């Protein structure tokens, strides 16, 4: 694969970022793509390692060595065909996936993995530029109707696969636009919404019908989907944010990250921000509680809104800067990761527990915190205070929202509060009702949602037709 001696002759080179001082002035993407020649050189580094562990590292099982070889040889169109055979939306994952495939790359044993994510993004972007990515409507219709609830990456992948199999697919989305967290959670500076919109246009051209403002179980009766369709797929995500029930939680200025981030996305998309008052970091001391990707997105958004200071708190100990490859490879390692948003100006504190919020006139003003030991127990005498005008809770998501759809349907839940289903049939406790993505597995990655969306589509097609040619 690639050039036989490429990994010995060519150094790893990845995409660069525009300077932080420039990029925080806008909400556009700021990653600088590699040239075509540089991308082909990077693909040439794929080393024909015999057992491509990158396959197991990638949740959608991309055939990475194959399209690396095709890019190296300049056969971009075949590379796109190969890539889209396993991943419906490679321009999404090429921008927002943390690239577990690169962690599994054999060259990562010496910290120089192939730039798989960059090459994937380049293939997809080239496909759009050249006009190779076009609608693929079915050649025959089955006459079967499928309802997909939720239009995040799992719902979109499922809908596209089923529509291409000839089914009449209807997607029910509670918001004004499709995309789920792609549209309303991930900031525009990581994923411009034009990428989502053109995929939605492709799905519509393939026969998928989108119903917007349709919150099933709230403003749309559940019977509308259970009685009018041959199969139902629940792909509503895991939207129940983890709260921090400590003294002072009722003060103003304390918000969930997923109340804060969608507002900015809607401003950029010229949508009303909703019923909530505006949440802005402008000229405020911001504290983000939670050290994951959502917290990082809050940092980048706060910096662009003109925050006076940004501090991120993480209750877990600071991870090592470099993992022990002998213990972790080819699995995803726990190590310190610094995002582009961290580089834009944020203080990071580890092993910190927030004990209470204090404020004046009903508005938060300070956090009372304490240092923790490795067992997450408070260290006596380590208490300190942090100034805060805006606190953003980004501690993850516990399970899907139960009120409305799930309670009305009465589907069985697993011990974590997710909709119960296995990864073979994806069938819930109710006949003809399936589930996939974060609603089934809990909060996860976009690439896992795409995988489950594709797999549930196969299960539904087999359920409806008795057999299926859709890939797992």
RADA-V897103 format. One record per residue. N is the residue number from 1. RES is the residue in one small letter. SS is DSSP state (2 for helix, 1 for strand, 0 for the rest). Layout:
n: [N;N]
res: [RES;RES]
ss: [SS;SS]
This chain:
n: [1;2;3;4;5;6;7;8;9;10;11;12;13;14;15;16;17;18;19;20;21;22;23;24;25;26;27;28;29;30;31;32;33;34;35;36;37;38;39;40;41;42;43;44;45;46;47;48;49;50;51;52;53;54;55;56;57;58;59;60;61;62;63;64;65;66;67;68;69;70;71;72;73;74;75;76;77;78;79;80;81;82;83;84;85;86;87;88;89;90;91;92;93;94;95;96;97;98;99;100;101;102;103;104;105;106;107;108;109;110;111;112;113;114;115;116;117;118;119;120;121;122;123;124;125;126;127;128;129;130;131;132;133;134;135;136;137;138;139;140;141;142;143;144;145;146;147;148;149;150;151;152;153;154;155;156;157;158;159;160;161;162;163;164;165;166;167;168;169;170;171;172;173;174;175;176;177;178;179;180;181;182;183;184;185;186;187;188;189;190;191;192;193;194;195;196;197;198;199;200;201;202;203;204;205;206;207;208;209;210;211;212;213;214;215;216;217;218;219;220;221;222;223;224;225;226;227;228;229;230;231;232;233;234;235;236;237;238;239;240;241;242;243;244;245;246;247;248;249;250;251;252;253;254;255;256;257;258;259;260;261;262;263;264;265;266;267;268;269;270;271;272;273;274;275;276;277;278;279;280;281;282;283;284;285;286;287;288;289;290;291;292;293;294;295;296;297;298;299;300;301;302;303;304;305;306;307;308;309;310;311;312;313;314;315;316;317;318;319;320;321;322;323;324;325;326;327;328;329;330;331;332;333;334;335;336;337;338;339;340;341;342;343;344;345;346;347;348;349;350;351;352;353;354;355;356;357;358;359;360;361;362;363;364;365;366;367;368;369;370;371;372;373;374;375;376;377;378;379;380;381;382;383;384;385;386;387;388;389;390;391;392;393;394;395;396;397;398;399;400;401;402;403;404;405;406;407;408;409;410;411;412;413;414;415;416;417;418;419;420;421;422;423;424;425;426;427;428;429;430;431;432;433;434;435;436;437;438;439;440;441;442;443;444;445;446;447;448;449;450;451;452;453;454;455;456;457;458;459;460;461;462;463;464;465;466;467;468;469;470;471;472]
res: [x;x;x;x;x;x;x;x;x;x;x;x;x;x;x;x;x;x;x;x;x;x;x;x;x;x;x;x;x;x;x;x;x;x;x;x;x;x;x;x;x;x;x;x;x;x;x;x;x;x;x;x;x;x;x;x;x;x;x;x;x;x;x;x;x;x;x;x;x;x;x;x;x;x;x;x;x;x;x;x;x;x;x;x;x;x;x;x;x;x;x;x;x;x;x;x;x;x;x;x;x;x;x;x;x;x;x;x;x;x;x;x;x;x;x;x;x;x;x;x;x;x;x;x;x;x;x;x;x;x;x;x;x;x;x;x;x;x;x;x;x;x;x;x;x;x;x;x;x;x;x;x;x;x;x;x;x;x;x;x;x;x;x;x;x;x;x;x;x;x;x;x;x;x;x;x;x;x;x;x;x;x;x;x;x;x;x;x;x;x;x;x;x;x;x;x;x;x;x;x;x;x;x;x;x;x;x;x;x;x;x;x;x;x;x;x;x;x;x;x;x;x;x;x;x;x;x;x;x;x;x;x;x;x;x;x;x;x;x;x;x;x;x;x;x;x;x;x;x;x;x;x;x;x;x;x;x;x;x;x;x;x;x;x;x;x;x;x;x;x;x;x;x;x;x;x;x;x;x;x;x;x;x;x;x;x;x;x;x;x;x;x;x;x;x;x;x;x;x;x;x;x;x;x;x;x;x;x;x;x;x;x;x;x;x;x;x;x;x;x;x;x;x;x;x;x;x;x;x;x;x;x;x;x;x;x;x;x;x;x;x;x;x;x;x;x;x;x;x;x;x;x;x;x;x;x;x;x;x;x;x;x;x;x;x;x;x;x;x;x;x;x;x;x;x;x;x;x;x;x;x;x;x;x;x;x;x;x;x;x;x;x;x;x;x;x;x;x;x;x;x;x;x;x;x;x;x;x;x;x;x;x;x;x;x;x;x;x;x;x;x;x;x;x;x;x;x;x;x;x;x;x;x;x;x;x;x;x;x;x;x;x;x;x;x;x;x;x;x;x;x;x;x;x;x;x;x;x;x;x;x;x;x;x;x;x;x;x;x;x;x;x]
ss: [0;0;0;0;0;2;2;2;2;0;0;0;0;0;0;1;1;0;0;2;2;2;2;0;0;0;0;0;0;0;1;1;0;0;0;2;2;2;2;2;2;2;2;0;0;0;0;0;0;0;0;0;2;2;2;2;2;0;0;0;0;0;0;2;2;2;2;2;2;2;2;2;0;0;0;2;2;2;2;2;2;2;2;2;0;0;0;0;0;2;2;2;2;2;2;2;0;0;0;2;2;2;2;2;0;2;2;2;2;2;0;0;0;0;0;2;2;2;2;2;2;2;2;2;2;2;2;2;2;2;0;0;0;0;0;0;0;0;0;0;0;0;0;0;1;1;1;1;1;0;0;0;2;2;2;2;2;2;2;2;2;2;2;2;0;0;0;1;1;1;1;1;1;0;0;0;0;0;0;0;2;2;2;2;0;0;0;0;0;0;0;0;2;2;2;2;2;2;2;2;2;2;2;2;2;0;0;0;1;1;1;1;0;0;0;1;0;0;0;1;0;0;2;2;2;2;0;0;0;0;1;1;1;1;0;0;0;0;0;1;1;0;0;0;0;0;1;0;0;0;0;1;0;1;1;1;2;2;2;2;2;2;2;2;2;2;2;2;0;0;0;0;0;0;0;0;0;0;0;0;0;0;0;0;1;1;1;1;1;0;0;0;2;2;2;2;2;2;2;2;2;2;2;2;2;0;0;0;1;1;1;1;1;1;0;0;0;0;0;0;0;0;0;0;2;2;2;2;0;0;0;0;0;0;0;0;0;0;0;2;2;2;2;0;0;0;1;1;1;1;0;1;1;1;1;1;1;1;1;1;0;0;1;1;1;1;1;1;1;1;1;1;0;0;0;0;0;1;0;0;0;0;0;1;1;1;1;0;0;1;1;1;1;0;0;0;1;1;1;0;0;0;0;0;2;2;2;2;2;0;0;0;1;0;0;0;0;0;1;0;0;0;0;0;0;0;1;0;0;0;0;0;1;1;1;0;0;2;2;2;2;0;0;0;0;2;2;2;2;2;2;2;2;2;2;2;2;2;2;2;2;2;2;2;2;0;0;0;0;0;0;0]
